[in-house]
Amino acid sequence: MANTIITSILSMGGLGLAMGAGLVLASKKFAVETDPRVDSVLEALPGANCGACGYPGCGGLARAIVDGKAPVNACLVGGEAVAKKVAKIMGVSDVGAAGDRKVARVLCQGGKEEAKFKAEYTGVKSCRAASMVNSGPKACPFACIGFGDCEKVCPVGAITMGEKGLPVIDEEKCTGCGLCVKECPKMVISLSPEKNEVHVRCRATMKGKDTRDACKVGCIACKQCEKVCPFDAIHVVNNVAVIDYEKCRNCMKCVEKCPTKAITSAFAKRKKAVINDTCIGCTICAKNCPVNAISGEVKKKHEVNAELCIGCSICAEKCPKGAIAMVRSEGDIKTSSCNACAEV
């Protein structure tokens, strides 16, 4: 009996030793060498693991960059600063063109005071959960629910919930990762180029009367914006105004005209054209001004009528001498008290 036990122990021990030796040999033979740059790139990345780059976390992105499958500026959260660090590790001098910086913007102003409520929601304080119960507690089915799901997923703390129950986005902190856009069940957060200063803060496609009944600051499809736009950049589509940013010049005429203030400017100051002494009086600026805000004699310095100027920048772009600069004036444009854009 004792001999049997000893034999079994020795057999199992020998088998384990043989298998262990086999694993050691296999690990050496089939070992995959790890490029040390992967760890260096991973250390340079912010560690948000947000997935906005399209890879499974920062580790996945680091490997993709080293393998040449992703550019050195692929990290949206890290921005240019991280891109430069990664480029140095990879021995790349050009970090690549980042293009127009994009930031998240809230397309709803229907806060606690502006939007009507059809019911009181007492369930889990989650926008996604609340949206599954009769489209949410607000009368407008397109309205922001306001439980802060977007705030919770923001990896850089760029979103806070304001007093009106709407998200407030700090554009300086926003990296344009798009996680809040994906998280919002009402799709009232979108990414747009930072340079776009005018926005329709409403997505309601109901008839104007129904929208007005549900929200004080909703788009009522009155088309006043269409009529006043000098560049044919805004049109009412499916009962809500839509801006064509390829045509929009940030003149803010639609902001001034909108009766419900559903269209807002992200800035409280509008640009005005200013002509300096290098003007040669070629009249090109005056001929191209869509609102006749520039006047002057041939071969003499021209002047801009600040009251008429809409800040479209056409004159500055057309000036052959670069004699025109666009300067922000002191609050000559009224903006909405939208809680979503009050701090940008």
Secondary structure, DSSP 8 states (H G I E B T S, - for coil): -HHHHHHHHHHHHHHHHHHHHHHHHHHHHS-----HHHHHHHHHS------TTSSSHHHHHHHHHHTTSS-TT--TTTHHHHHHHHHHHHT-S------S-EEEEE-----TTTB-BSS---S-S-HHHHHTTTT-SBSSTTS---S-HHHHH-TTS-EEE-TTSSEEE-TTT-----HHHHH-TT--EEEEETT--EEE-----S-HHHHHHHBTTS-----HHHHH-TTS-EEEETTEEEE-TTT-----HHHHH-TT--EEES-SS-EEEEE-TT-----HHHHH-TT--EE--TTS--EE-TTT-----HHHHH-TT--EEEEE-SS-S-----TTTTT-
